[in-house]
Amino acid sequence: MAKSQEKRRLYLWTFIAISAAILIIGFIGVTYSVSNIKEKYVNQQLESNKRTAEVVSEILSDKLKSGISEKEVLDSFQKAIAGSQVNEGYLCMFDTKKSILVCHPDPSVIGTKIEGQQFQFQNLKENREELFENAVSSSEQEGGVLSMQEPARSEITYMVPVPGTHWKVSVHENLDKIEANLADLRMRAYTGFVALALLISVISSIISRRINASYEAKIETQKEELHQNYETQKSLNTQIEKQKATIEEYAQTLEQKVKDRTRELENANAKLANLDKAKTDFLGIISHELRTPLNGIIGFSDILEQELTQDEHREFVQNIKQSGRRLINFSETAMLITELSSNYMELKFEKVKAGGLFAEVHKEYEERLQEKDITLTKDEQQPDKELEVAPNLIKKCFANILDNAINYTPEGGEIKVNSYIYNNDDYIFEMRDTGPGFSEEAQNKLFDFFGSDDVMHHKEGFGLGLAATKLIMDAHSGRIDIDNCESGAKVTLSFYNRNT
């Protein structure tokens, strides 16, 4: 009885020790990871706010230098930012001498004096706490985290003075939203580690008890056999029967171990599937959070483009818009690659005309073709084949290869599109451009998610577009091939008959 109680205590302490070790390691790991994510996000957002504030400061300074009065500049700026969502990201402007707001999306707070303990500022550059009014009145650029008591909120803030004035442009991004997301992520991770610790501990305890019981049974059997051999050396038949019983016992124990191991593998596979889904969900969150500020940047750029009168300034704003759209496209492409790679995307096939799909894509890129004076020609004899595909994904394929062709075709160049039927029912789509063509490195690494940035001798690299196109074609049991022709690069999409 005492021996049985001692065993139970040993099993209990083993369970507690394993659970505690896993929980401690998990909690430390989750806390460190979440803190690291937050720090990187704040630094990246601070750098983004800095670039925005510097560009806006330069624009306002140029307006003043061109002879526009301060009042007109202030009115124009206030009009541009009016209606911005202050609970997300917005721009405003302070008077450094009076420490008051002179422009803000909410006109009712214009003229508010920034003073007192209600506004606290954590200067991340110098790693110190100060009153926000001191940062506002400073003639230097300031970046950090602004905390307000009423209403209670925290914002990532970067302020840049406007040369020749006592104004200071400030770009703000709500920090409370990412804090909430990180808190939710932290709680899910903690919960997962608690469940994992209990599961591993239970499995370890069960295995430990079974192994111990097996060894005890083996010892008892050997003792019994020795005793029988000593007492009844002539009872050979009895010994054989007992040996047979021992073999059967071992067989049952082995069968049980196989079952236990099978359950462990099934549990491990389930956990891996959950982790993979968590990774996809996390990327979806990040993709969504990128789109929100980028849409704001593009929206502000549209407003600025309408307000500006100088072609040079309009070009600056157009570059901002182009960069924002490229980031949004990157976010969507990265999410698409993740869903296709993880097999989470459910494809809905429809019968559609290939020519009609490309015509829609061509229409979306007409403006870019005209900007670079690029001629897109199509073979008038090409067949308009009806394909059974996921239309949106195939349009994405056409858009990716057309986007690459436009990027690398020089101004005044030409893009040729051709299609034909091969092998009676297979549909082949080709696109050729007059750009520099694919380098040898590009042809070796083009469909890798990560590769050299100079594979096509172009400053923008080749990105994820063609890698996503390959995954889409794989999902349609199709194929993408790249090659060089006499004039430049050639991309071929092959759609095979799904019934063959």
C-alpha positions in Angstrom: 0.0 0.0 0.0 2.8 2.4 1.0 4.7 1.5 -2.2 1.6 2.3 -4.4 1.1 5.7 -2.7 4.8 6.5 -3.3 4.4 5.7 -7.0 1.4 7.9 -7.3 3.3 10.8 -5.6 6.1 10.2 -8.1 3.8 10.3 -11.1 2.1 13.5 -9.7 5.5 15.3 -9.3 6.6 14.2 -12.7 3.4 15.6 -14.2 3.8 18.9 -12.3 7.5 19.3 -13.2 6.9 18.7 -16.9 3.9 21.1 -17.0 5.8 23.8 -15.1 8.9 23.6 -17.4 6.8 23.9 -20.6 4.7 26.7 -19.2 7.7 28.7 -18.1 9.5 28.3 -21.4 6.3 29.0 -23.3 5.4 32.2 -21.3 8.9 33.5 -21.7 9.0 32.8 -25.4 5.5 34.4 -26.0 6.3 37.5 -24.0 9.6 38.0 -25.8 8.1 37.4 -29.2 5.2 39.8 -28.7 7.5 42.5 -27.3 9.8 42.1 -30.2 6.9 42.4 -32.7 5.6 45.5 -31.0 9.1 47.1 -31.0 9.6 46.4 -34.7 6.1 47.7 -35.5 6.7 50.9 -33.6 10.1 51.5 -35.3 8.7 50.8 -38.7 5.7 53.0 -38.2 7.8 55.8 -36.8 10.1 55.7 -39.9 7.0 55.7 -42.1 5.5 58.7 -40.2 8.9 60.5 -40.5 9.0 60.1 -44.3 5.4 61.4 -44.6 6.1 64.4 -42.3 9.2 65.4 -44.2 7.4 65.2 -47.5 4.5 67.3 -46.3 6.9 69.8 -44.6 8.8 70.2 -47.9 5.5 70.7 -49.9 4.3 73.4 -47.5 7.7 75.1 -47.6 7.7 75.1 -51.4 4.2 76.6 -51.4 5.4 79.5 -49.2 8.5 80.0 -51.3 6.3 80.2 -54.4 4.5 83.3 -52.9 1.4 81.7 -51.5 0.4 83.3 -48.2 0.6 81.5 -44.8 -3.2 81.7 -44.5 -3.8 80.1 -47.9 -1.3 77.4 -47.1 -3.0 76.7 -43.7 -6.4 76.7 -45.3 -5.3 74.3 -48.1 -3.7 71.9 -45.5 -6.7 72.0 -43.3 -9.0 71.2 -46.2 -6.7 68.2 -47.2 -6.8 66.6 -43.8 -10.4 67.4 -42.9 -12.5 64.3 -42.2 -9.5 61.9 -41.5 -10.1 59.2 -39.0 -8.3 60.3 -35.8 -8.8 56.9 -34.2 -6.5 55.4 -36.9 -3.9 57.6 -38.7 -4.0 61.4 -39.4 -1.9 64.5 -40.0 -2.0 67.8 -38.0 0.2 70.9 -37.4 1.3 72.8 -34.4 2.5 76.4 -33.8 5.8 75.9 -32.0 5.8 79.4 -30.4 2.3 79.2 -28.9 2.2 75.4 -28.5 -1.2 75.3 -30.0 -2.9 73.2 -32.7 -3.3 75.2 -36.0 -4.6 72.3 -38.2 -6.4 69.2 -37.3 -8.9 66.7 -38.9 -11.4 67.8 -36.2 -11.8 71.6 -36.6 -13.3 71.9 -33.1 -9.9 71.3 -31.5 -8.0 73.9 -33.6 -6.5 76.4 -31.2 -6.1 74.0 -28.3 -3.1 74.7 -26.3 -0.8 71.7 -25.6 0.2 72.0 -22.0 0.1 70.2 -18.7 0.4 66.6 -17.6 -2.4 65.5 -19.8 0.0 65.2 -22.8 3.1 63.0 -22.1 5.7 62.2 -24.8 8.2 59.3 -24.9 11.1 60.4 -27.0 12.3 57.2 -28.6 15.4 58.8 -30.2 16.8 60.0 -26.9 14.9 57.3 -24.8 13.4 59.7 -22.3 10.0 60.9 -21.0 9.0 64.6 -21.3 6.0 66.9 -21.6 4.5 66.9 -25.1 4.6 70.7 -25.1 8.4 70.7 -24.9 8.6 68.4 -27.9 6.2 70.7 -29.8 8.1 73.9 -29.0 11.4 72.3 -30.0 12.9 73.4 -33.4 14.2 69.9 -34.0 12.5 66.8 -35.5 10.9 64.7 -32.7 9.6 61.1 -32.8 8.1 58.9 -30.2 4.9 57.8 -28.5 2.3 60.4 -27.4 0.0 59.5 -24.4 -3.2 61.4 -23.7 -5.3 61.2 -20.6 -8.6 62.4 -22.0 -9.6 60.7 -24.1 -7.2 58.0 -23.0 -5.1 56.9 -26.0 -1.6 56.3 -27.3 -0.2 57.4 -30.7 3.0 56.9 -32.7 4.0 60.5 -33.5 6.7 62.1 -35.6 7.0 65.9 -36.0 9.0 67.9 -38.6 9.4 71.7 -38.6 8.4 73.6 -41.7 11.5 75.7 -42.8 11.0 79.4 -42.6 8.0 79.2 -40.3 7.0 78.4 -36.7 4.9 75.4 -37.8 5.5 71.8 -37.1 3.9 69.1 -39.2 2.9 66.0 -37.1 1.9 62.5 -38.4 0.0 60.3 -35.9 -0.8 56.5 -36.0 -3.0 54.9 -33.3 -1.0 52.5 -31.1 -4.0 51.2 -29.1 -5.2 49.2 -32.1 -2.0 47.2 -32.5 -1.9 46.8 -28.6 -5.3 45.2 -28.7 -4.2 42.8 -31.5 -1.0 41.9 -29.7 -2.9 41.3 -26.5 -5.3 38.9 -28.3 -2.3 37.2 -29.9 -0.6 36.9 -26.5 -3.7 35.4 -24.9 -4.1 32.9 -27.7 -0.5 31.9 -27.4 -0.6 31.5 -23.6 -3.8 29.4 -23.9 -2.2 27.2 -26.5 0.9 26.7 -24.3 -1.2 25.8 -21.3 -3.1 23.2 -23.3 0.1 21.9 -24.8 1.8 21.6 -21.4 -1.1 19.7 -19.9 -1.3 17.4 -23.0 2.4 16.6 -23.0 2.4 16.1 -19.3 -0.5 13.6 -19.4 1.1 11.7 -22.3 4.5 11.6 -20.5 2.9 10.4 -17.3 0.9 7.6 -19.0 4.0 6.4 -21.0 6.1 6.5 -17.8 3.5 4.4 -15.9 3.2 1.9 -18.7 7.0 1.4 -19.1 7.3 1.0 -15.3 4.5 -1.5 -15.2 6.1 -3.4 -18.1 9.4 -3.7 -16.3 7.8 -4.8 -13.1 5.8 -7.5 -14.9 9.0 -8.7 -16.6 10.9 -9.0 -13.2 8.0 -10.8 -11.6 7.8 -13.3 -14.6 11.5 -14.0 -14.4 11.3 -14.6 -10.6 8.5 -17.0 -11.2 10.3 -18.8 -13.9 13.4 -19.3 -11.7 11.3 -20.6 -8.9 9.5 -23.1 -11.2 12.8 -24.2 -12.7 14.1 -24.8 -9.3 11.0 -26.6 -8.0 10.0 -28.5 -11.1 12.9 -29.2 -13.4 11.1 -32.1 -15.0 8.0 -30.2 -15.9 9.1 -29.1 -19.4 5.6 -28.8 -20.8 4.7 -26.4 -18.0 7.7 -24.3 -18.6 6.9 -24.1 -22.4 3.4 -23.0 -21.6 4.6 -20.3 -19.3 7.1 -19.1 -21.9 4.3 -19.0 -24.4 2.2 -16.9 -22.0 5.2 -14.6 -21.5 5.5 -14.1 -25.3 1.9 -13.3 -25.6 2.2 -10.7 -22.8 5.0 -9.1 -24.6 3.0 -9.0 -27.9 0.1 -7.3 -26.1 2.4 -4.8 -24.6 4.1 -4.1 -27.9 0.6 -3.7 -29.6 -0.3 -1.2 -26.9 2.9 0.8 -27.5 2.2 0.9 -31.2 -1.3 2.3 -30.5 0.1 4.9 -28.1 2.7 6.0 -30.6 0.1 6.2 -33.3 -2.0 8.5 -31.1 1.0 10.7 -30.4 1.7 11.1 -34.2 -2.0 12.0 -34.8 -1.9 14.6 -32.0 1.4 16.0 -33.4 -0.1 16.3 -36.9 -3.2 18.1 -35.5 -0.9 20.6 -33.7 1.1 21.2 -36.8 -2.1 21.9 -38.7 -3.2 24.4 -36.0 0.1 26.1 -36.1 0.0 26.4 -39.9 -3.5 28.0 -39.7 -2.3 30.4 -37.0 0.5 31.5 -39.3 -1.9 32.1 -42.1 -4.3 34.0 -39.8 -1.4 36.1 -38.5 -0.3 37.0 -42.0 -3.9 37.9 -42.8 -4.0 40.3 -39.8 -0.7 41.9 -40.9 -1.9 42.2 -44.5 -5.1 43.9 -43.3 -3.2 46.3 -41.0 -0.9 47.2 -43.9 -3.8 48.1 -46.2 -5.4 50.5 -43.7 -2.5 53.0 -43.6 -1.6 52.5 -47.2 -5.2 53.3 -48.3 -4.9 56.5 -46.2 -1.6 57.4 -47.9 -3.1 56.9 -51.4 -6.2 58.9 -50.4 -4.1 61.8 -49.1 -2.0 61.6 -52.2 -5.1 62.1 -54.4 -6.0 65.1 -52.4 -2.5 66.6 -52.6 -2.4 65.9 -56.4 -5.5 67.9 -56.8 -4.2 70.8 -54.7 -0.7 71.0 -56.3 -0.1 73.2 -59.3 3.6 72.5 -60.1 4.3 69.4 -62.3 7.3 68.5 -60.2 5.2 68.3 -57.0 2.6 66.3 -58.9 5.3 63.9 -59.9 6.3 63.5 -56.2 2.7 62.7 -55.2 2.3 60.3 -58.1 5.4 58.5 -57.0 3.9 58.2 -53.5 0.7 56.8 -54.9 2.6 54.3 -57.1 4.6 53.1 -54.1 1.5 52.7 -52.0 -0.2 50.7 -54.7 2.9 48.5 -55.0 2.8 47.8 -51.3 -0.9 46.9 -51.4 -0.2 44.6 -54.4 2.6 43.0 -52.4 0.3 42.4 -49.4 -2.4 40.8 -51.6 0.2 38.7 -53.5 1.9 37.5 -50.3 -1.5 36.5 -48.8 -2.4 34.7 -52.1 0.8 32.8 -52.1 0.3 31.7 -48.4 -3.3 30.5 -49.1 -2.3 28.6 -52.2 0.8 27.1 -50.5 -1.2 26.0 -47.5 -4.1 24.7 -49.6 -6.6 26.9 -47.6 -8.0 28.4 -50.8 -11.2 26.8 -52.1 -11.1 27.1 -55.9 -14.4 27.7 -57.7 -14.1 26.7 -61.4 -16.2 28.3 -64.1 -16.3 28.1 -67.8 -15.1 31.5 -69.2 -13.5 32.8 -72.4 -9.8 33.3 -72.0 -9.9 36.3 -74.4 -12.5 38.0 -72.3 -10.5 37.7 -69.1 -7.4 39.2 -70.8 -9.5 42.0 -72.2 -10.6 43.0 -68.7 -6.9 43.0 -67.5 -5.8 45.0 -70.6 -8.4 47.7 -69.9 -7.1 48.0 -66.3 -3.6 48.6 -67.6 -4.4 51.0 -70.5 -3.4 54.1 -68.5 0.1 52.6 -67.6 0.6 51.6 -71.2 -0.2 55.1 -72.4 2.1 56.7 -69.8 5.1 54.7 -71.2 3.9 55.0 -74.8 3.9 51.2 -75.1 2.0 49.5 -77.9 0.2 46.3 -77.0 -0.7 44.2 -80.1 -2.8 41.0 -80.2 -3.0 38.4 -82.9 -6.4 38.9 -84.6 -6.5 35.2 -85.6 -6.0 34.0 -82.0 -8.8 31.6 -80.8 -11.1 32.7 -77.9 -10.9 29.4 -76.0 -13.5 28.6 -73.3 -11.6 27.4 -70.2 -12.8 25.8 -67.0 -10.9 27.9 -64.4 -11.1 30.1 -61.3 -11.6 33.4 -63.2 -10.2 35.8 -60.6 -7.0 33.8 -60.2 -6.4 33.5 -64.0 -7.0 37.3 -64.3 -4.3 37.6 -61.6 -2.0 35.5 -63.8 -2.6 37.8 -66.8 -2.1 40.9 -64.6 1.2 39.6 -63.1 2.9 38.9 -66.5 1.5 42.1 -68.1 2.7 44.2 -65.1 6.2 42.7 -65.4 6.2 43.3 -69.2 5.2 46.9 -68.7 7.9 47.4 -65.9 10.7 46.1 -68.1 9.7 47.4 -71.5 11.3 50.8 -72.3 9.2 53.8 -73.3 8.0 53.5 -76.8 8.4 49.7 -76.7 6.0 47.0 -77.8 4.2 44.1 -76.1 2.9 41.3 -78.3 0.1 38.8 -77.2 -0.6 35.6 -79.0 -2.6 32.4 -78.3 -3.2 29.2 -80.1 -4.6 25.7 -79.7 -2.0 22.9 -79.3 -2.5 19.2 -79.3 -6.2 19.6 -80.4 -7.5 21.0 -77.1 -4.6 22.6 -75.0 -4.7 26.4 -74.9 -1.4 28.2 -75.1 -1.1 31.9 -74.2 2.1 33.8 -75.0 3.3 37.4 -74.1 6.5 38.9 -75.5 8.1 42.3 -74.7 11.0 44.4 -76.0 12.7 44.7 -72.6 16.2 43.4 -71.5 14.9 39.8 -71.2 15.6 37.3 -68.3 19.1 37.0 -67.0 20.6 33.5 -66.4 20.0 34.0 -62.6 16.4 34.8 -63.3 15.8 31.7 -65.3 17.3 29.6 -62.4 15.5 31.4 -59.4 12.5 33.2 -60.9 9.9 31.1 -59.2 11.6 31.2 -55.8 9.8 33.3 -53.2 13.1 34.9 -52.2 16.0 35.5 -54.7 18.4 38.0 -56.2 17.1 41.5 -56.7 19.0 42.0 -59.9 17.9 39.0 -62.0 16.4 41.2 -64.8 19.0 44.0 -64.5 16.3 46.3 -63.2 16.1 48.3 -59.9 12.7 46.9 -59.0 13.6 43.2 -59.2 11.0 40.6 -60.2 9.0 40.4 -56.9 6.5 37.7 -56.0 4.2 38.1 -59.0 5.6 35.3 -61.1 6.0 33.0 -58.1 2.3 33.5 -57.4 1.5 32.9 -61.1 3.3 29.5 -60.9 1.2 28.5 -57.9 -2.0 29.5 -59.6 -1.1 27.5 -62.7 -0.1 24.5 -60.6 -3.5 24.7 -58.9 -5.1 24.6 -62.4 -2.8 21.6 -63.5 -1.2 24.1 -65.9 2.3 25.4 -66.5 4.3 28.7 -66.8 7.5 28.9 -68.9 9.9 31.8 -69.3 12.4 32.3 -72.1 14.2 35.0 -74.1 13.3 35.9 -77.7 15.1 38.1 -80.2 13.5 41.3 -78.9 13.2 40.6 -75.2 11.4 38.3 -72.7 8.7 35.7 -73.4 6.3 34.2 -70.9 4.1 31.3 -71.8 1.0 30.0 -69.9 -0.2 26.5 -70.9 -3.8 25.4 -70.0 -4.2 21.6 -70.5 -7.5 19.9 -71.1 -8.8 19.0 -67.6 -10.7 16.0 -69.0 -7.6 14.3 -70.4 
